[in-house]
Amino acid sequence: MSALVDEQRLEASPTGDDRLPRIKPHTTSQIRAHLRSAKTLWCPGCSNGTITRALVDAILGLDLDPERVVVVAGIGCSGRISAYLDYSTVHTAHGRALAVATGVKAADPSLHVIVAMGDGDSSAIGGNHFIHAARRNIDLTALVFNNSIYGMTGGQMSPTTHLGDKSTTSVHGSVEPAFDLCELAHAAGATYVARGTAWGYQQLVNVIAGGIAHAGFAMVEAMAVCPVYYGRFNLTADPAAFLRAQKEHAVPASQFDEGETRVRDRYPVGLLHHRERDEFVAALGQVREKASEGRHG
């Protein structure tokens, strides 16, 4: 797998707060046991391999039965994850990953269903499914690989491309403000919302694990680096420099000043929102029981 994590970055990355699981890093051989043999197609310097490893680290740390894990992926760079993970995986149509995952979870509530999406898959063509999955509070973990651009199709702007950023479809800079996916999820009803970065590996593992363990709709935004398109157009084509920039821009949620402008320069990381309310599949089960007993209220 590309972009494996070195010891220096493990030590440097933040671990989050006491509300999150503290997952110890696993060895490369342990990680590989959860991967298929397919070679990744991600570009050199892409952090999708790091985020994928963080997901496997979280699954291992929670001691989940691999036979009970289902990963549903959409289209885009992140969608390739379905070919690399050795779990039950589903590669869906563009923007429909959450719709398919909802059916999987409703059919068998005992499964751990994880949905891997890009920023376009989740907030453009799939935006409607995103807000309604959050509203329903269905017990899914939505892992959004956010590289702020459409990488697979040639570097077009996405809903998370920041104001003024360049892309192949905004060559003079985007005139549209970007979605804050975490605040969008929270406003729509998600009961667990967190953000991590490719640089802050250990924190990313912990927030993913917390999302999987949470009984309700969990949205984890993984801030990815795309040096080939986003970096080359806006920041730097050097993957290491891009990661160092993430370190400077990410602020622990407990230290983030709400008065700061939420632009690409500064953003909060860690567990951002957490609350409890009725979960969709459990409520559906109660309706099923009433129907089987012939009750109407």
N, C-alpha and C positions, 0 to 999 in steps of 0.2 A: 504494500500500500504506500502511496506517495505521502510525503510530508509527515513522516513519523516524528514523534516528539522526543527531544533530547532532555537530559537530566537538568541542564541549566534552566530551560524554560519551565520544567515542572516545579523547580524550586522558586522561580520568580513569579509564577502565576498566582493570583489571589485565590483563596479557598472559599470565599463567600461567608455567609453568616451561620449562626447556630441552628437556624430552622431547617437547614439543608443537610442531607446525608453527606458524610465525609468518606468518599470513596478512595481507597488506596489504588495507585496505578498498577496495572497488570503488565506482565511481561509480553514481549512481542509474540512469543510462541502461544501464550494464552489467547491473545487477540486473534492470531491467525487461525486458531481452531474454530472461530466463528465466521470465517471468511471463505468464500469460494475461490477457486484458482484463477478466475478471469483477471487479466491485466487491466488496470484502470485506464480510462481514456481521458482523464482530466489533464489539463495543461500543466506544464512545469511551473511550480510555484503556487498552484491552486491549493487552497486550504480545505477543500472538500474531503480530502483524505484524513486530515486532522480531525475534522468534525465527525466523520464516520468512525474513526477510532474512539473518539470521546463517547459516542453512543454505545459502542461495544463495551468500553470500560464501565459505563454506567450499568448496562445489563448484567455484566459479570459481577459488579459490586453489589447489586441487589440480589444476586444469586437466583435469577429467574431461570426457569426451565426453558431452554431454547425451543423446545417443541411447542411451547405456549406463547411464543412471540411471533407476531405478524407485523411486517413492515410494508406499508402501502406507500408507493411513490408516484409522483406525477411525471410531467415532461420538463425538460431543461437539464442543466448540468447536474443538479441534485438528484434527478430521476434515475441516474445511473446506479445509485446506491442499491436498487433492487436486484441488480445483477451481481453485486459483490458480497452481500451479506448472506450467510448460510442459515437463514431462517425461512419460514414461509413468507414469501414476498409477492406483491402484486404490483405490476406496472400498469398504471391506468391512463386514461385519456387526459389531455391537458386540462388542468383546473378541477378535475373530478376526484382527486385523491381522497378528500375528506368525505365526499358522498359515498364512495366505495367503502371507506373505513367505517363509516356509520353503520352500513349494512353488516359488515363483518362483526363489529362489536355487538350489535343488536341480536345477531344470530347466535353468538356464543360469548356471553358476558365474561366468561372466565379467561378469555384471551387478553394478553397485553398487546394492545394495538398502537403502533407508532406510525405517524404519518410524516414522511419526508417531502418537503416542498421547497421550491425556490421563492424568491420575492414576487416573481410574476405569477407563478402557479398558485400562490396563496392569496395575493392581493389584487391581481388584475383579472384574468379569466376565471379564477377560482374565488374571487373576493366574496361573492354571494354565499358560497358554501362555508367560507371562513367565518363570517359573522353569524350565520345560523347555527353552526356547530358550537360556537362559543355561547350563543343564546340558549341553546338546549342544555348546555353543560354535560355533554356526553363524555364518558370516561375514555378520552383519547389523549395521546401526547402528540401535539403538532410541533415538529422540529423544522423551523424555517431557516434554510441556508440563504442568508441575505448578503449578496455581493453587490447590491445597488445597481445592477445592470443585467441585460439579457446576454449571457455569455455564449450559450450554445448556438444562437442564431446570428451572431456577428457583432454584438456590442451595442444593441439598441437601448434606449432609455426605458426604465421600468418605473412602477409607482413609488419605488424607494430611491430613485435617482434624485439627488439633492438639487435644490434651486441653484442654477448657475453651472452645474456639472455638464461636461461634454460627453457625447456618445455619438454613434453613427447617425442617430436620428435627432440629435440636438447639437450640431457641430459648433454652434455659437453659444452654447450653454442652455440648459433647461430653464424654461420660464414657469415651470410648475413646481409647487412645493411638494415635498416628499411625504408619504405616509409615515407615521410613527406606528409600526406594527404592534408594538407592545401596548400602546395606549388604545389603539383600535380594538385589540382583543379584549382589553379590560372593559372598555365602554360597551362592547357587545355582550359581555356577560361571562367571560372566561374567569375561572376561579383560581387559576395559578398562572402567573405571567412572569417570565424571567428572561434575562438576556445575558449572553456570554460572548466571548470573542475567541478567535483562533489562537491569539496570543495567550490569553488567560486560560490555558488548557484545563488545569485542575478545577477551576471555578466552573468551566463549561461542563465538565463531567458531572459535577455536583448538582448544577441546576437541571441538567437532563435527568439525572437520577431522581431528583425531587419531583420533577414533572411526571415521570413514570409512576412513582409511588403515590401520587396525589389521586384521590377519588373524584374525578371531575375533569372538565376540559382544561388541559394544560397547554400553554403556548410557550415554547422556548425559541427565542430568536438567536441564532448563531451568526454573529457578524463575521462574514467570510472575506478573504482577500482574493481579488481577481486582478493580478498584475498585468495579464495579457491585454485586457480590454479596459476595465475601469481604471486600473493603475496607470496604464500607458496614456490614457486620455486626460487624467485628472491629477494623479498624485505621484506615483513612481512605478516603473516597470520592474523594480528590484523587489523580489518577494520579501527579503529580510528587512529592507527599509519599510515596506508596507506593514509588516508585523510590528515593527518598532513604533510606527505611527499609531497603530491600534492601542499599544500600551499607553501612549500619551493621551489619546482621546477618550479612553474608557475610564469612567469615574465610578467607584463603588457607590451603590445606591444610597447608602447611609450618609455619604459625604456630598452627594449631588445637590447643588443649589437649584431649586425650582425656578429661580429668577434667571438662570442662565438660558440663553437661547438654545433650543434643541436643534442644533444643526450638526453637520458631520464632524465638527471640531470636538464636541463634547457630548457624551451620552452616558446615562447611568447603566451599570451592569450589576448583575446579581438577581436576587429575588425581589421583584418590583411590586407585585400584588398577590395577595393570598386571602381567600375567603372560603367559607363553606356554604353550600346550598344543595338542594335536592338534585340528584344526578338523573339524567334522562333514562338510561336503561333500567335503573331501579324503579323509577316511576312507571315505566312501560310495563314492567313485571306486575306491578300492583293493578294496573288496568287489565292485564291479561287474567289475573286471578278473579277480578270482579266479573269479567265477561264469562269465564268458565263456570262461575257460580250463578249466572243469570241475573246478577245485580246491575242496577243502572244508576249508581250514584255512590 
